[in-house]
Amino acid sequence: MARIAVIPGDGIGIEVTREVIRILQVLDAEMQLGLSLEAFDFGAERFLRTGVGLPPGQMDVFRTEFDAILLGAMGDPRVPDNAHAREILLGLRFGLDLYVNFRPCSPLAERLSPLKGKGPQEIDMTIFRENTEGIYGAIGGSFKRGTPDEVAIAEEIHTRKGVERIIRAAFKWASAHGKRHVALGDKSNAIAAHGLWLRTFREVAAEYPQIEARHYYVDALALQMVTRPESLQVIVTTNLFGDILTDLGAALSGGLGVAPSANLNPDSTPLFEPVHGSAPELTGKGLANPAAMVLSAALMLEHFGQAGAARRLSMAVQQTVEEGQCTRDVGGTLSTTEAADAILDRMLQGLWRTGT
């Protein structure tokens, strides 16, 4: 049995999580997947009551007692500095050492691509973003804050261990999935520390002679993603650059509402979440797209070795989007619950069709 900790979070995270739980429960009953879902109320409401994001010892519970974490979205305007979101989301990423941020980028339907003549066949990228180092280590601060002489400093931290393991993860995945080339995005021409990335990339690439290793400065890589996306298959990059490039990848895929992600470490409890935020302005209006959350759940099932179930989920999402049975952000007219119903219906049709 796979034990899954479910954290709905805030805003529309609660709404899309409610729908994905419903879909997973039906899928579990139909395919006997052995899923055990346990909900946790970590989010803004609890933080405002207690001042605590994650209770003491909770990280160890997730690490030792659960097989995965499914997270909705974090963020609430009542916590203006998002202290709870940092404590929970970044806390989980750093505390569980989830060094791989894995984000597939491909349109579910031709019409979702913002690039003329570029559809799912041309746009099919997977981005490996380093998730635990770089500039997000919060090393730095400010001096003489609020004065004309204020100085603000933020330091990037890159270790050989951290850089090598994310690059190895990208090449290993590319090799296992028949990809022909891996691209590195850095700024080694302007940031001396990024020389570590380039040197390590070349050393690891030499172990995979069947894969072409391509090096881009990150600005040129962003240009390539827009002008020649068909030339890119697997991208590996730093925490900051990955944060930016993955949102560009989501835009090329049809928007944040259809963008899933996984936070991984083969020796730790993985975390799966949609790329979108909590969108307070959409909360309670039935406008949130459940697709990204469902696709994140599909990544989770694939991680468990349930490839058939993962395929059923992802195909159901794709079919509903292609048919326009989806929310407004991707060209439909359905509410959040109606879109989830459509996904559930297609999923069940697929199960009946295949006899699984």
C-alpha positions in Angstrom: 0.0 0.0 0.0 1.2 3.5 -0.9 0.7 6.0 1.9 0.1 9.5 0.5 0.1 12.7 2.6 -2.3 15.2 1.0 -1.8 18.9 1.8 -4.5 20.9 0.0 -2.9 24.2 1.1 -4.6 27.5 0.3 -7.0 29.1 -2.2 -7.7 27.1 -5.3 -5.2 24.5 -4.0 -8.1 23.3 -1.8 -10.5 23.1 -4.7 -8.2 21.2 -7.1 -7.1 18.8 -4.4 -10.7 18.0 -3.6 -11.2 16.9 -7.2 -8.0 14.9 -7.5 -8.8 13.0 -4.4 -12.2 12.1 -5.8 -10.6 10.9 -9.1 -7.8 8.9 -7.3 -10.3 7.1 -5.1 -12.3 5.9 -8.1 -9.1 4.9 -10.0 -7.9 3.1 -6.9 -11.2 1.2 -6.6 -11.2 0.2 -10.3 -7.5 -0.8 -10.6 -6.8 -1.9 -7.0 -3.8 0.4 -6.7 -3.5 0.2 -2.9 -3.5 4.0 -2.3 -4.0 5.3 1.2 -4.7 9.1 1.3 -4.3 11.0 4.5 -5.1 14.7 4.6 -3.2 17.4 6.6 -4.5 20.9 7.2 -1.1 22.7 6.8 -1.8 26.1 5.3 -2.7 29.7 6.0 -5.7 29.0 8.2 -3.7 26.8 10.6 -0.7 29.2 10.4 -2.9 32.2 11.4 -4.3 30.2 14.3 -1.0 28.8 15.6 1.9 30.7 14.0 3.3 27.4 12.9 3.6 26.1 9.3 4.9 22.6 9.9 4.7 21.2 13.5 8.0 20.0 15.1 8.7 16.5 14.0 6.4 16.5 11.0 9.3 16.4 8.6 10.4 13.1 10.1 6.9 11.7 9.9 6.8 12.5 6.2 10.2 11.1 5.7 9.7 7.8 7.4 5.9 7.0 7.3 4.8 8.2 3.8 5.6 7.2 0.3 4.6 10.6 -1.3 3.2 14.0 -0.6 0.5 15.6 -2.8 0.4 19.3 -2.4 -2.3 21.7 -3.8 -0.9 25.2 -3.7 0.4 27.6 -1.0 -0.2 31.4 -0.6 -2.7 33.6 1.2 -2.9 37.4 1.2 -3.6 37.4 4.9 0.0 36.2 5.3 1.7 39.0 3.2 5.2 37.7 3.5 4.1 34.2 2.7 6.0 33.0 5.8 3.9 29.8 6.0 4.4 29.0 2.4 8.2 29.2 2.7 8.1 27.1 5.9 5.9 24.4 4.3 6.9 24.3 0.6 10.5 25.3 0.8 10.8 23.5 4.1 9.7 20.3 2.5 11.9 20.7 -0.5 15.0 21.4 1.6 14.1 19.3 4.6 13.5 16.2 2.4 16.4 17.1 0.2 14.2 17.0 -3.0 17.0 18.1 -5.3 15.2 17.4 -8.6 12.4 19.6 -9.7 11.0 17.7 -12.7 8.7 19.5 -15.1 7.4 18.1 -18.4 6.4 20.8 -20.9 4.2 19.9 -23.9 0.8 21.2 -25.1 -2.1 18.9 -24.5 -3.8 20.1 -27.7 -2.6 22.0 -30.7 -4.7 25.1 -29.9 -3.0 25.6 -26.6 0.4 26.4 -28.1 1.1 30.1 -28.4 3.6 29.5 -31.1 2.4 29.5 -34.7 2.9 26.1 -36.3 4.4 24.6 -33.1 2.2 21.9 -31.4 2.7 18.8 -29.2 5.1 17.3 -31.8 7.4 20.3 -31.8 7.1 21.2 -28.1 8.1 18.3 -25.9 10.6 19.3 -23.3 11.4 18.0 -19.8 13.2 20.4 -17.5 15.4 19.3 -14.6 15.6 22.3 -12.2 18.1 22.1 -9.3 15.9 22.5 -6.2 18.0 22.8 -3.1 20.9 25.2 -3.8 21.5 28.3 -5.8 20.3 31.7 -4.8 17.2 30.4 -2.9 19.4 29.3 0.0 18.5 32.7 1.6 22.1 33.5 2.3 22.5 37.2 2.5 20.5 40.2 3.9 20.3 43.9 3.9 22.3 46.7 5.6 20.9 50.1 6.5 17.4 49.0 5.4 15.1 51.8 4.3 17.8 54.4 3.9 19.4 55.8 0.7 22.5 53.8 1.6 20.8 50.5 1.8 22.8 47.5 0.6 21.1 44.2 -0.2 23.1 41.0 -0.7 22.0 37.6 -1.9 24.6 34.8 -2.5 24.4 31.9 -4.8 25.6 28.6 -3.4 26.6 25.7 -5.7 28.3 22.5 -4.5 29.9 19.9 -6.6 27.6 17.3 -5.0 24.5 19.3 -5.7 25.4 20.2 -9.3 26.6 16.7 -10.2 23.5 14.9 -8.9 21.0 17.0 -10.8 23.0 16.7 -14.0 23.3 13.0 -13.5 19.5 12.8 -12.9 18.9 14.5 -16.2 21.2 12.3 -18.2 20.0 9.1 -16.5 16.3 10.0 -17.3 17.2 10.9 -20.9 19.0 7.6 -21.4 16.1 5.6 -19.9 13.5 7.4 -22.1 15.3 7.3 -25.4 16.1 11.0 -25.6 18.9 12.0 -28.0 20.2 15.2 -26.4 20.5 17.1 -23.1 21.0 20.8 -22.8 22.6 22.8 -20.0 21.5 26.3 -19.3 23.9 28.5 -17.2 25.5 31.9 -17.3 29.2 30.8 -17.0 30.2 33.6 -19.3 29.2 36.2 -16.7 29.0 34.3 -13.3 32.2 32.6 -12.4 30.6 30.1 -10.1 28.7 28.7 -13.0 31.9 27.3 -14.4 31.3 24.5 -12.0 28.1 23.6 -13.8 29.8 23.6 -17.2 32.8 21.5 -16.1 30.5 19.0 -14.3 28.1 18.8 -17.3 30.9 18.0 -19.7 32.3 15.3 -17.3 29.0 13.6 -16.8 28.1 13.9 -20.5 31.3 11.9 -21.4 29.7 8.9 -19.6 26.7 9.0 -22.0 28.3 9.0 -25.5 24.9 8.1 -27.1 23.5 11.4 -25.9 24.4 14.8 -27.5 25.3 17.3 -24.8 24.5 20.9 -25.7 25.5 24.0 -23.7 23.6 27.3 -23.8 23.8 30.5 -21.9 20.5 30.8 -20.3 19.3 33.8 -22.3 20.1 32.0 -25.5 18.3 28.9 -24.2 15.2 31.0 -23.5 15.3 32.3 -27.1 15.7 28.7 -28.4 12.7 27.5 -26.4 10.6 30.0 -28.3 12.1 30.0 -31.7 13.1 26.3 -32.1 11.5 24.3 -29.3 11.6 21.2 -31.4 15.4 21.2 -31.0 15.1 20.7 -27.2 14.3 17.5 -25.4 15.9 17.6 -21.9 17.1 20.7 -20.1 19.1 20.9 -16.9 19.7 24.2 -15.1 20.1 26.1 -11.8 17.4 26.7 -9.2 16.8 30.4 -10.3 17.0 29.8 -14.0 14.9 26.7 -13.7 12.2 28.7 -11.9 12.1 31.1 -14.8 12.4 28.6 -17.7 9.8 26.2 -16.3 7.2 29.0 -16.3 8.2 29.7 -19.9 7.7 26.0 -20.6 4.3 26.1 -18.9 3.3 29.1 -21.2 4.4 27.1 -24.2 2.3 24.2 -22.9 -0.9 26.2 -22.6 -0.6 27.9 -19.2 -0.1 27.2 -15.5 -3.4 25.4 -15.3 -2.1 22.4 -17.2 1.5 22.3 -15.8 2.4 19.5 -13.4 5.6 19.0 -11.4 7.4 16.6 -9.2 10.1 17.2 -6.5 12.3 14.1 -6.3 15.1 12.4 -4.5 15.4 8.6 -4.9 16.3 8.3 -1.3 13.5 10.5 0.1 9.8 11.0 0.1 8.8 12.8 -3.2 6.4 15.7 -3.4 4.0 16.3 -6.3 2.3 19.6 -7.0 0.8 21.7 -9.8 2.9 24.5 -11.0 0.2 27.1 -10.5 -0.2 29.1 -7.2 -3.2 29.5 -4.9 -4.8 32.2 -7.1 -6.8 34.0 -4.3 -8.7 36.0 -6.9 -10.2 32.8 -8.3 -11.0 31.1 -5.0 -14.6 29.9 -4.6 -15.6 30.8 -8.2 -15.3 27.4 -9.7 -12.8 28.6 -12.3 -9.7 26.7 -11.2 -8.4 24.2 -13.7 -7.9 20.7 -12.0 -5.8 19.4 -14.9 -2.4 20.4 -13.5 -3.2 18.7 -10.2 -4.5 15.6 -12.0 -1.4 15.4 -14.1 0.8 15.8 -11.0 -1.0 12.8 -9.5 -0.3 10.9 -12.7 3.4 11.7 -12.2 3.1 10.3 -8.7 1.5 7.1 -10.0 4.2 6.7 -12.5 6.8 7.1 -9.7 5.0 4.3 -7.9 5.5 2.1 -10.9 1.8 2.3 -11.8 2.4 3.2 -15.5 -1.0 2.0 -16.7 -2.9 4.1 -14.1 -0.7 7.1 -14.8 -1.4 6.8 -18.5 -5.2 6.5 -17.9 -5.1 9.8 -16.0 -3.0 11.7 -18.4 -4.9 10.4 -21.4 -8.2 11.4 -19.8 -6.9 14.9 -19.2 -5.6 15.2 -22.8 -8.9 13.9 -24.3 -11.1 16.3 -22.3 -8.9 19.3 -23.3 -8.9 18.2 -26.9 -12.7 18.0 -26.9 -13.1 21.3 -25.1 -14.6 19.7 -22.0 -12.4 21.8 -19.8 -12.2 25.1 -17.9 -12.2 28.6 -19.5 -8.4 29.1 -19.3 -7.9 26.3 -21.9 -10.9 27.1 -24.1 -13.8 25.4 -22.4 -16.8 26.5 -20.4 -16.8 24.0 -17.5 -16.4 24.7 -13.8 -13.7 23.1 -11.7 -16.0 20.2 -10.6 -17.5 19.8 -14.1 -14.0 19.6 -15.6 -13.0 17.0 -13.0 -16.2 15.0 -13.8 -15.3 15.1 -17.5 -11.8 13.7 -16.7 -13.3 11.1 -14.5 -15.7 10.0 -17.2 -13.0 9.7 -19.8 -10.8 7.8 -17.4 -13.5 5.3 -16.7 -14.3 4.9 -20.4 -10.6 4.2 -20.9 -10.6 1.6 -18.2 -13.6 -0.2 -19.6 -12.2 0.0 -23.1 -8.9 -1.6 -22.1 -10.4 -4.1 -19.7 -8.1 -3.0 -16.8 
